[in-house]
Each structure stands twice: as C-alpha cells, then as structure tokens.
Amino acid sequence: MRENERPWGHYEVLSDEKDHKVKRLIVYPMQRLSLQRHQHRNEHWLIVHGDAVVTCNEREIHLRSGESIDIPCGAFHRIFNPGKENMIFIEIQTGDSFGEDDIERVEDDYGRI
C-alpha cells in the first residue's frame, strides 16, 4: 500500500517548501476527489495524462492533457476522471499553509466529511 493512498487514487509529494508544495496525483477511472475548499492556499492544476472534469464553485470545466486551471483560495473545487485510464495531474500549492488540516470537505463519495 502506498503511503499517500486514497479511495480515489494516490499522490506523491514532489516538493514541500515553506512557500509552496508540489504533488503528482493519480486519479483512478470514474473516481473524483471530495468537493472542498482551502482558506490558506491557492492551487494550480496541470493535467499531464488523460481528461478531467473540474468543478470550481459553480463552473464545470473540461480539461485535457496539457491544459491547466487555477483554483483560488476559498473556492469550492474537485476533480473527476471520466476516462477509462488513470488520469494524472500536477498540483502546485502556494500560500501560507499546505497541511491536510486546511481541507474543508463539503461533499465526499467516501464518507470522509
């Protein structure tokens, strides 16, 4: 089992510095992360492999490999893999806190609220 295994896939931390954090996330087919927001960080998501459907507040945005989106601090957001293969994306966090305690989940397919 991977250290950062989640019900939707897994991730690895590529960089964890005082002013930023970078993760590589793998989302299994037909899985999605929780609908959440953060009070202390912004996120930039770059789709590396596959397709994604991103929810950001009231908007639903379809992204393909090579496309990206900025998630501002305080925005409700989630990502979904509609494909048949694993979807991979890079998440770059900037702000003043990058801990898991800055996750406010409002909806979750896996009962983690």
N, C-alpha and C positions, 0 to 999 in steps of 0.2 A: 504494500500500500504506500502511495506517495505521501509525503509529509503534508502537502497542501491539497489533498484530495477533497473534493466537494461533490454533492449529489449531481451537479450539472457537468462536472469535468474535473479539471485540476489546473493549478498555476504554479509558476516558479518566479521567484523574485530575482531579477537580473541586476538591480542596483537599489540600494537603500541608503540614501544620504540624508543629511539634515534638511536640505531644501528640495528634495524630490525622491520619488520611488518609481521604479520601472518593473512591470510584471509582464510575463508572457502567459497568456491564458488559453486553454484548450476547452472548447465547449462541445459536448457530445451532440450528435444529431437529435433534433427535435427537443432540445433542452434549453432552458433560459435561467438567467440569474434572477435574484429577487428584485422587486421594484423597491428602490432605496434612494436615499439622498445622504449627502455629507455636509456638515457645517464648516469643515476646516480645510477642504481641498477641492481643487478642480481636477478634472481628468481629461486626457486626450486619448482617444482610441483609434488605432490604425489596424484595419483588417489586413491580415497577412495571407490567410488562406480561407477560401470559402465565401459564403454570403452571410449577411447578418441583417436582422431587423432590430433597430434600436428605438426604444421609446425614450423620449426626453420631454418631460412634462406632458403636454397634450399631443405632441407630434410623434408620428411613427415614420422612421427614416430607413430606407432600404440601402444597404451598403454592400459593395463587392470588394474583392481583393484589391488592395492599393488605395482604397478610399478611407477617409477618416472623419471624425467628428469630435467637437469639443463639448464636454459636459461641464457647465458652470457650477460652482459651489451653490448648494441649496436646491438644485434641480432634481426632480424625481426622475430616475432613469433605470433602464435594464437593457439587456441584450439577449437576443434569441437566435438560435441556429436553426433555420428552416430546412437545411440541407440533409443529405444522406451520408456526408462525411464529417469528420471533426472540423470545426471552424477554429481558426487561430487568430488571436489579436494581441496587440501590444498596448498596454495601458501605461501612460505616463501621468503620474500624480504630482501636482505642485500645490503648495500651501504651507500650513504650519503644523499639520498633524496627519500622519499616514497610518495610524493604528486601526485595527478592526473595531475598536470602540467608537469610531466615528461613522459607523454604519447604522442608519435608521431605516429598518425594513418596514414597509407598509403592506407588502403582499409577497407571499413566498409559496412556491409549489411544494416545498419540502418541510413545511411546518416549523420554520426557524424564527417565527415572529415572537 
